[in-house]
Amino acid sequence: MTQPPQQPPHPDEPSNTPPGAPNTPPAPPAGGFGAPQDPPPGGFGQPAPPPADPFGKQPPAAPQQPPAAPQDAPAGGYGTPPPPAPGSYPTPPAPQPNGYGYPQAQQPGYGYPQGPGQHGRPGMPQQAYGYPTQPMQPQYGAPQPGGSGGTGGKKFSTQMQIIVAAAVAVVLIIGAGVIYSATSGDGGKDEASSSGSTGGEGKGGEDSGLAGGSEKVPANTKSKVAFQVPQPVVKDIVQVEGSWLTDKAYVKTGIDGINGYDRDKGTKLWSVPLPGEMCTTSRHVSKDYKTAILFRETKPTKEKKYPACDQVGVIDLAAGKLLWSKSVTSATGGDRPVTFDEVTLSGTTVAAGGTSGGAAFKLADGAELWKPKTGADGCYDRGYAGGEALAVVRKCGTYDSPQLTVQALNPTTGAPLSSYQMPAGVEYAHIVSTKPLVVAADVGDTAGDGSGISDFFSLDAATGKLKVRIPADAEKYAGDCDSTEVEKCQNMAVGNNRLYLPTERHDGTSEYGDTNEVVAFDLDTGKLLGGRADAGDRNILTPLRMDGTSIIAYKEAPYDKGGQVVSIDGETFKQTTLMENPDDEAIRKAEKRFSVGSAELLYSDGQFYMAAPAVHKPSSYSPDEKVYLVVAYGTS
């Protein structure tokens, strides 16, 4: 579901992306970056027969009987109950001659779930926004090894040329304003839809054109650079993960602590020093602007290059204070502090998990609610997901044969409210949303692209039963989850009982330049719904979060344009422009250094912030080049 990596940069080349993330695209060829070039001997490869063909190819006939589906776990238990009753599988819809991202017939026996991670966190009126951690992806417009469109050099067969030509024709028809209806397989019910259209045009007023959210269209959508925070000089790589918004401050982790900046001017309001490097942070923020962090016990030394990530703490983002921090020892004995991998926040509970088990604390004062422990069977809490509810991925079994269980928890006691046993062949499970409860996993390592997603599982948090399982073809959809962490999914949003996913980059109607769409799945039926939001030629849409019933998304622009922030109506998929960044070359260059695959992107009330999650030493080739930790934009 992600693009293949670019050619590795020079080891001294600076970047705003973490280790392994792609750097800024190389210098453009004659005619400008992204100008037409001879196509490489590769191209858009033809995938193995998926549940739905992105180019409108007729799907194979559905079998008479649906295949066996994963069994549901009984409420509160670890077993697997009988499969759903006959007829419970959604019937594949009639094949449609539609383009990329439109609804297609799906394989019987599969549904689909998903919920908001923080990359699609629900909008929280009058609350702060946390950053969505992004996967490492190449920047848009950069040449991909082996072929165009990031296809890795697959052969562009005659059959695929015909399919692409048909898809282009369909897109042209749809672009002309054709509205179609997709007949679903449930009694012939029609769902009207149309391709998204960009609106806004810098006009504010009572009719903002937005649906069900708190964001308003600025009177003038043209943005200016509000402020920039230079990247600090370091001798090695330093993690600076973490950025949040309050009503007054933009808060960002630095190399020595956490800093609060005036949202409009960038003036430093406060600074909280930390004894060691930041390890990870919670994307969730309480109503009174508190969030959880995980950091190292001390700074690196010659004797101890990598101090343990054993300090759990809470930051008051409004007051600029570290309210408390502490380490804990295992409940099974020993006096050595437990190392954690992740931390999250749900209500008044802070929960941290890792290979030594999980622990939880009271948000207000750090009082322990439960301590790390492993069961007699060797099971332990691998990691937690927070937000509106609290859930955990519990790992049992051996290293070679793990068995994962997803549980909804009582945040105060940690007692399981329900349990669902993941299918065999799942090494890591990722909780995309806790309410609704949605899990992503790469079952049997079949995704094949490092995204960590082959399927989504929509679960009933009250009973632990599987509602529907949604296959997510890695060649079609661009969601991404960290391979090991429980709550690190991005490029997606959940709201309106739907999962909103971007499609992978693919050829547009112009001769050169990729595009994509944002589509939606119903979390009860698993059906791919009729509408979609089109990025437009040479643009790429990435969902950031929900805003009520709408989706806030970033639109990557081609090399000669500034990016945009848009609001997508969750029902009609109409797009409304909220911000258009400057086309000035120097500003564009700074913006495009932040890879959407790794940068922390926050938008709220006409302000947009782009930040790096890691910094490293300056490039030996251009040591004086200006590189920024944060670039902030604002509309007047």
C-alpha positions in Angstrom: 0.0 0.0 0.0 3.0 2.2 -0.1 5.4 3.2 -2.8 8.7 1.6 -3.3 11.6 3.5 -1.9 13.6 6.0 -3.9 17.3 5.7 -4.6 19.0 6.1 -1.2 20.3 9.7 -0.5 23.9 10.5 0.3 24.5 9.6 3.9 25.2 13.3 4.7 22.2 14.7 2.9 19.9 16.5 5.4 16.2 15.8 5.5 13.1 16.4 7.6 12.3 12.7 7.5 13.4 10.0 9.9 16.2 7.5 9.1 15.2 5.6 6.0 12.7 8.1 4.8 13.2 9.6 1.3 14.7 13.0 0.9 13.9 15.8 -1.4 13.6 14.8 -5.1 16.7 15.2 -7.2 17.3 18.3 -9.4 14.7 18.4 -12.2 15.7 17.5 -15.8 15.6 20.1 -18.5 12.2 21.6 -18.7 11.6 21.6 -15.0 10.9 19.0 -12.3 8.2 16.6 -13.5 8.6 17.7 -17.1 7.8 15.0 -19.7 10.5 12.4 -20.1 10.9 9.3 -22.0 9.0 6.7 -20.1 11.3 4.1 -18.4 11.0 0.4 -19.4 8.5 -0.4 -16.8 5.1 0.9 -15.9 1.9 0.3 -14.2 1.9 -3.4 -13.6 -1.1 -5.6 -13.7 -1.9 -7.0 -10.2 -3.1 -10.5 -9.5 -6.9 -10.7 -9.6 -8.0 -8.6 -6.7 -11.5 -8.3 -5.2 -12.1 -5.2 -7.3 -10.2 -4.1 -10.4 -9.1 -0.5 -10.1 -9.3 0.0 -13.9 -12.8 -1.3 -14.3 -12.0 -4.8 -15.5 -14.8 -7.2 -15.1 -14.3 -9.2 -12.0 -14.6 -13.0 -12.0 -17.9 -14.5 -11.3 -18.6 -15.0 -7.6 -18.7 -18.6 -6.4 -22.0 -20.1 -5.5 -21.0 -20.6 -1.8 -18.9 -18.0 0.1 -15.6 -19.2 1.4 -15.1 -19.8 5.0 -14.5 -16.5 6.9 -12.6 -16.0 10.2 -14.6 -17.1 13.2 -15.6 -14.6 15.8 -14.3 -14.7 19.3 -16.9 -15.0 22.0 -17.5 -12.0 24.3 -14.8 -11.9 26.9 -13.1 -15.0 25.7 -10.3 -16.2 23.5 -12.0 -19.0 21.6 -13.6 -18.8 18.1 -17.3 -19.3 17.7 -19.0 -20.8 14.7 -18.9 -18.8 11.4 -21.7 -16.4 10.6 -25.0 -17.8 9.5 -25.5 -18.4 5.8 -26.4 -15.3 4.0 -24.6 -13.0 6.4 -21.9 -12.3 3.8 -22.5 -9.3 1.6 -23.4 -10.1 -1.9 -21.0 -8.8 -4.5 -22.5 -5.8 -6.3 -23.0 -5.9 -10.0 -19.8 -5.1 -11.9 -19.4 -1.5 -12.9 -17.4 -0.1 -15.8 -15.8 2.5 -13.5 -12.4 3.9 -13.1 -9.8 3.6 -10.3 -11.3 3.8 -6.9 -14.9 3.3 -7.9 -17.0 0.5 -6.3 -16.3 -2.9 -7.6 -17.6 -6.4 -7.0 -15.9 -7.8 -3.8 -15.1 -11.4 -3.1 -17.7 -13.1 -1.1 -17.0 -13.8 2.6 -15.1 -10.5 3.2 -16.2 -7.3 4.7 -14.2 -4.5 6.0 -13.8 -2.3 9.1 -11.7 0.5 10.2 -11.7 3.4 12.6 -9.9 6.6 13.2 -6.3 6.4 14.2 -4.9 9.8 14.9 -4.3 10.0 11.3 -7.8 10.0 11.1 -8.7 11.0 14.6 -12.2 12.3 15.1 -12.5 16.0 15.2 -12.7 17.2 18.8 -14.3 20.6 19.1 -12.6 22.9 21.6 -9.8 20.3 22.0 -6.2 20.2 20.9 -5.2 18.2 17.8 -2.3 15.7 18.0 -0.1 14.9 15.2 -0.6 11.9 12.9 2.7 10.0 12.6 3.2 9.2 8.9 5.0 6.3 7.2 8.1 6.9 5.2 7.2 7.4 1.6 8.9 9.0 -1.4 7.9 12.6 -2.1 5.4 13.1 -4.8 6.9 13.9 -8.2 10.2 12.2 -7.4 11.3 9.6 -10.0 10.6 6.0 -8.8 13.1 3.2 -9.6 12.0 0.9 -12.2 9.1 2.6 -13.7 6.5 5.4 -13.5 4.0 5.7 -10.9 6.0 3.9 -8.3 5.2 0.5 -9.8 8.6 -1.0 -9.3 9.3 -1.7 -13.0 6.5 -4.2 -13.7 5.9 -4.9 -17.4 3.3 -2.6 -19.0 1.5 -5.3 -21.0 -0.7 -4.7 -24.0 -3.7 -5.8 -22.0 -2.9 -3.2 -19.3 -2.5 -0.5 -21.9 -6.0 -1.2 -23.1 -7.3 -1.2 -19.5 -5.6 2.1 -18.7 -6.9 3.6 -21.9 -10.4 2.6 -20.9 -9.9 4.0 -17.4 -8.7 7.3 -18.9 -11.9 7.5 -21.0 -14.0 6.8 -17.9 -12.2 9.5 -15.9 -12.8 12.0 -18.8 -16.5 11.1 -18.8 -16.8 11.5 -15.0 -14.8 14.7 -15.1 -17.5 16.1 -17.5 -20.0 15.8 -14.7 -21.6 12.5 -15.2 -23.4 11.2 -12.1 -23.9 7.4 -11.8 -25.5 5.0 -9.4 -23.9 1.8 -8.3 -26.3 -1.1 -7.7 -25.4 -2.9 -4.6 -26.0 -6.5 -4.0 -28.6 -6.1 -1.2 -31.9 -6.1 -3.0 -31.0 -3.6 -5.7 -30.6 -0.6 -3.5 -29.0 2.2 -5.4 -26.5 4.6 -3.9 -26.0 7.8 -6.0 -22.6 9.3 -6.1 -20.5 11.7 -8.1 -16.8 12.6 -8.3 -15.7 15.3 -5.9 -15.3 18.8 -7.0 -13.0 21.5 -5.6 -14.9 24.4 -4.1 -14.2 27.2 -1.7 -12.6 29.7 -4.1 -11.6 31.9 -1.1 -15.1 32.9 -0.3 -16.2 32.8 3.3 -19.6 33.6 4.8 -22.6 31.9 6.4 -22.7 29.1 3.8 -19.2 27.8 4.2 -19.9 24.7 2.1 -18.6 22.4 4.9 -20.6 19.6 6.4 -21.0 18.9 10.1 -17.6 20.1 11.3 -16.1 23.0 13.2 -13.7 24.2 10.4 -14.8 27.2 8.4 -13.7 28.4 5.0 -11.4 31.4 5.4 -12.4 34.7 3.7 -9.2 34.3 1.7 -7.8 30.8 1.2 -4.4 32.0 -0.1 -1.9 31.4 2.7 1.3 33.0 3.7 4.2 31.6 5.8 3.4 32.5 9.4 6.7 31.4 10.9 9.5 28.9 10.5 11.5 27.1 13.2 15.1 26.3 11.9 16.2 22.7 12.3 18.7 22.5 15.2 22.3 21.4 14.5 23.0 17.9 15.7 25.9 15.5 15.3 23.8 12.5 14.7 20.1 11.5 14.3 17.8 12.7 17.1 14.1 11.8 17.4 11.8 14.8 17.9 8.5 13.1 17.5 5.4 15.0 18.7 3.4 18.0 17.8 0.0 19.2 19.1 -2.3 22.3 19.0 -4.1 24.1 21.8 -6.3 27.2 21.5 -3.2 29.4 21.9 -0.1 27.3 21.2 1.5 25.1 18.6 3.6 22.6 20.6 6.6 20.7 19.1 9.2 18.4 20.5 12.8 19.6 20.2 16.2 18.0 20.8 16.3 19.1 24.5 12.6 19.1 25.4 9.2 20.3 24.4 8.5 23.9 23.2 5.3 25.9 22.9 5.0 28.5 20.2 2.4 31.2 19.6 0.1 29.8 16.9 0.2 32.9 14.8 3.7 34.4 15.2 5.8 31.5 16.3 7.1 33.3 19.4 8.3 30.8 21.9 5.8 30.8 24.8 7.4 28.2 27.0 9.9 25.3 27.1 9.9 22.1 29.1 13.3 20.4 29.4 13.6 16.6 29.4 16.5 14.5 30.8 16.7 12.4 27.7 15.5 12.0 24.1 11.9 11.6 23.2 10.9 8.1 22.3 7.3 8.4 21.3 4.2 10.4 22.2 0.4 10.0 22.3 -1.5 11.6 19.5 -4.5 12.0 21.8 -5.1 15.2 23.9 -7.5 15.6 26.8 -10.1 18.3 26.9 -7.9 20.4 29.1 -4.9 20.0 26.8 -2.9 17.2 28.5 -1.1 14.5 26.6 1.2 11.5 27.4 4.8 11.1 26.4 7.5 8.4 26.6 11.2 9.4 26.9 14.6 8.1 27.7 16.0 8.1 31.2 19.1 10.2 30.4 21.0 11.6 27.4 23.3 9.2 25.6 26.9 8.7 26.9 29.9 6.8 25.7 29.1 4.0 28.0 25.4 4.0 27.3 24.6 5.1 23.8 20.9 4.1 23.9 19.4 4.8 27.3 16.1 2.9 28.0 12.7 4.3 27.1 11.4 3.8 30.6 10.0 7.2 31.5 6.3 7.8 31.2 5.0 11.3 31.7 2.2 13.8 31.1 2.6 17.3 29.7 0.2 20.1 30.3 0.2 21.7 26.8 -1.7 24.8 28.0 0.5 25.6 31.0 3.8 24.3 29.5 4.6 22.0 32.4 5.7 18.4 32.9 3.0 17.4 35.4 4.6 14.1 36.3 7.0 11.4 35.1 7.9 8.0 36.4 9.2 4.5 35.7 7.8 1.3 37.0 9.1 -2.2 37.8 7.5 -5.4 36.7 4.7 -6.9 38.8 6.5 -10.2 38.6 9.5 -9.1 40.5 12.9 -7.3 40.0 13.9 -3.7 40.5 14.9 -2.8 37.0 12.6 -0.3 35.3 10.4 -1.7 32.5 11.1 -0.4 29.0 8.0 0.6 27.0 7.5 0.9 23.2 4.2 2.9 23.0 2.1 5.2 25.1 -1.5 6.4 24.7 -4.3 8.3 26.4 -8.0 7.5 26.9 -10.1 9.7 29.1 -8.2 9.9 32.5 -6.0 6.9 31.8 -2.5 6.8 30.4 -1.4 3.4 29.2 2.0 2.2 28.1 2.8 -1.1 26.5 5.8 -3.2 25.2 7.4 -6.6 25.2 7.5 -6.6 29.0 3.8 -6.0 29.3 1.6 -3.0 29.9 1.1 -0.5 32.7 -1.5 2.3 33.3 -1.6 5.5 35.3 -4.0 8.2 36.3 -3.7 11.2 34.0 -3.9 13.7 36.9 -1.1 12.5 39.2 0.5 9.4 37.7 -0.9 7.0 40.3 -0.5 3.4 39.1 -3.7 1.7 37.9 -2.0 -1.5 36.9 1.6 -2.7 36.5 3.4 -4.7 33.8 2.9 -8.4 34.1 2.8 -11.5 32.0 0.4 -14.3 32.4 1.3 -17.9 33.4 0.9 -18.7 29.7 3.4 -16.1 28.7 0.8 -13.7 27.4 1.4 -9.9 27.7 -0.1 -6.6 26.6 1.9 -5.6 23.5 0.4 -2.1 23.1 -2.6 0.0 23.7 -4.8 2.4 21.6 -6.7 5.3 23.1 -9.0 8.1 22.2 -12.7 7.7 22.9 -12.1 4.2 24.3 -9.2 2.0 25.4 -8.2 -1.2 23.6 -5.2 -3.5 23.6 -3.4 -6.1 21.5 -2.4 -9.0 23.7 0.2 -11.4 22.5 0.4 -15.1 23.4 2.2 -18.1 22.0 5.8 -18.3 20.7 7.9 -16.0 18.6 7.5 -18.3 15.6 3.8 -18.9 16.2 2.2 -15.9 17.9 -1.5 -15.6 18.7 -2.9 -12.1 19.0 -6.1 -11.1 20.7 -7.7 -7.6 20.5 -9.5 -6.6 23.6 -11.7 -3.6 24.6 -10.7 -2.6 28.1 -12.1 -0.9 31.2 -9.8 2.1 31.3 -9.8 2.2 35.1 -9.2 -1.4 35.9 -7.7 -2.8 32.7 -10.3 -5.6 32.8 -11.3 -7.0 29.3 -14.8 -6.0 28.2 -14.6 -8.1 25.1 -12.1 -10.2 23.1 -11.5 -11.1 19.5 -8.8 -13.6 18.4 -7.0 -12.6 15.3 -6.6 -15.2 12.5 -3.5 -17.4 12.5 -0.6 -15.9 10.5 -0.9 -12.4 12.0 2.4 -11.3 13.6 1.3 -7.7 14.4 -2.1 -6.1 14.7 -2.7 -2.4 14.6 -5.7 -0.7 16.2 -6.9 2.0 13.8 -9.8 3.2 15.9 -11.2 2.3 19.3 -14.7 3.7 18.7 -15.7 2.1 16.4 -13.2 -0.7 17.1 -11.2 -1.3 13.9 -8.1 -3.3 13.4 -5.6 -3.6 10.5 -3.3 -6.5 10.0 -1.1 -8.2 7.4 -2.5 -11.7 7.4 0.1 -14.2 6.4 2.5 -11.5 5.2 0.4 -11.2 2.0 0.4 -7.4 1.6 3.9 -7.6 0.2 4.6 -3.9 0.4 5.6 -3.2 4.0 2.4 -1.3 4.7 1.3 -3.8 7.4 -2.2 -4.1 5.9 -3.8 -6.8 3.9 -7.1 -6.6 5.7 -9.2 -4.5 8.0 -11.4 -6.0 10.8 -14.5 -4.2 12.0 -15.3 -5.4 15.5 -18.2 -5.1 17.9 -16.5 -3.7 21.0 -19.3 -4.8 23.2 -19.3 -8.5 22.2 -15.9 -9.0 20.6 -17.6 -10.4 17.4 -16.3 -9.7 13.9 -18.7 -7.5 12.0 -16.9 -7.7 8.7 -13.4 -8.2 7.3 -12.3 -5.9 4.5 -9.6 -7.1 2.1 -7.3 -4.1 1.3 -5.4 -4.8 -1.9 -2.0 -3.2 -1.5 -1.9 -2.3 -5.1 -5.0 -0.3 -4.8 -5.1 1.4 -1.4 -2.4 3.5 0.3 -3.1 3.2 4.0 -0.1 2.4 6.1 0.6 1.0 9.6 3.9 0.8 11.4 5.1 -2.8 11.2 5.4 -3.4 15.0 3.5 -0.7 16.8 -0.2 -1.0 17.8 -1.3 2.6 17.3 0.7 3.9 14.4 -1.7 3.8 11.4 -2.0 6.8 9.0 -3.2 8.0 5.6 -6.8 7.2 6.6 -9.7 8.5 8.6 -12.8 7.0 10.3 -16.1 8.7 10.8 -19.8 8.4 9.8 -19.3 4.6 10.5 -17.0 4.6 7.4 -13.4 4.0 6.7 -11.9 6.6 4.3 -8.9 5.4 2.4 -6.8 6.9 -0.3 -6.1 4.9 -3.4 -2.5 4.3 -4.5 -1.0 6.8 -6.9 -1.7 6.0 -10.5 -1.6 7.5 -14.0 -4.0 10.4 -14.5 -5.6 11.8 -17.6 -2.5 13.9 -18.5 0.4 12.3 -20.1 2.7 12.8 -17.1 2.0 13.0 -13.4 0.2 10.8 -11.0 -3.2 11.2 -9.2 -5.3 9.3 -6.7 -8.7 9.3 -5.0 -10.2 9.0 -1.5 -12.9 6.3 -1.2 -15.1 5.0 1.6 -16.1 1.6 3.1 -19.1 1.0 5.3 -18.0 -0.5 8.6 -21.1 -2.6 9.1 -21.4 -4.2 5.6 -17.9 -3.8 4.3 -19.1 -2.4 1.1 -17.1 0.0 -1.0 -19.5 2.9 -1.3 -20.3 4.8 -4.4 -18.7 8.2 -4.0 -15.1 9.3 -4.2 -13.0 12.4 -4.0 -10.7 12.9 -7.0 -7.3 14.6 -6.3 -7.1 15.9 -9.9 -4.3 15.4 -12.3 -0.8 15.7 -10.8 -2.2 16.0 -7.3 -2.4 13.4 -4.4 -4.9 13.4 -1.6 -4.1 12.2 1.9 -6.7 12.1 4.7 -5.4 13.7 7.9 -8.4 13.6 10.3 -12.1 13.9 10.6 -13.9 17.2 11.2 -17.4 16.2 12.3 -18.7 14.4 9.2 -16.1 15.8 6.9 -12.5 14.7 6.2 -9.6 17.2 6.4 -7.1 16.2 3.8 -3.8 17.5 2.4 -3.4 17.7 -1.3 0.1 17.4 -2.6 0.7 19.5 -5.6 3.0 19.1 -8.6 6.5 20.6 -8.5 5.5 24.1 -9.7 2.6 24.6 -7.2 2.1 24.9 -3.5 0.0 22.3 -1.7 -3.5 22.6 -0.5 -5.7 21.7 2.5 -9.2 20.7 1.6 -12.4 19.6 3.4 -14.1 16.6 1.9 -17.8 16.1 2.6 -18.1 12.6 4.1 -21.4 11.9 2.2 -21.2 13.7 -1.2 -17.3 13.8 -1.4 -17.5 17.4 -2.5 -14.2 19.1 -1.9 -13.9 22.6 -0.4 -10.5 24.4 -0.4 -9.5 25.6 3.0 -5.9 26.7 2.2 -3.7 27.2 -0.9 0.0 27.5 -0.2 2.2 29.9 -2.1 3.7 29.0 -5.5 6.9 30.9 -4.7 9.9 28.7 -5.4 11.7 29.1 -2.1 8.4 28.4 -0.2 7.6 25.5 -2.4 11.0 24.0 -1.8 10.6 24.2 2.0 7.1 22.7 1.8 8.2 19.8 -0.4 11.1 18.8 1.9 8.4 17.5 4.3 7.4 14.1 2.9 3.8 13.4 3.5 4.9 9.9 4.3 6.7 10.9 7.4 6.0 14.5 8.4 3.6 15.6 11.2 0.8 17.6 9.6 -1.8 19.6 11.6 -4.5 21.9 10.3 -6.9 23.9 12.4 -8.8 27.3 12.0 -6.9 28.5 8.9 -3.5 27.4 10.2 -1.4 24.6 8.8 1.8 23.2 10.4 4.3 20.9 8.9 7.0 19.4 11.1 9.8 16.8 11.1 9.8 13.8 13.5 13.6 13.5 13.4 16.6 15.6 12.6 20.2 14.8 11.7 23.5 16.5 10.9 23.7 19.0 8.0 24.7 17.8 4.6 28.4 18.1 3.7 27.3 19.1 0.2 25.2 22.1 1.3 26.0 22.8 5.0 24.6 26.3 4.7 21.2 25.3 3.2 18.3 26.3 5.3 16.4 23.4 6.7 13.4 23.8 8.9 12.0 21.8 11.8 8.6 23.5 11.5 7.0 25.5 8.7 3.7 27.1 9.6 1.2 28.7 7.2 -1.8 30.9 7.9 -4.6 32.5 6.0 -5.5 36.1 6.6 
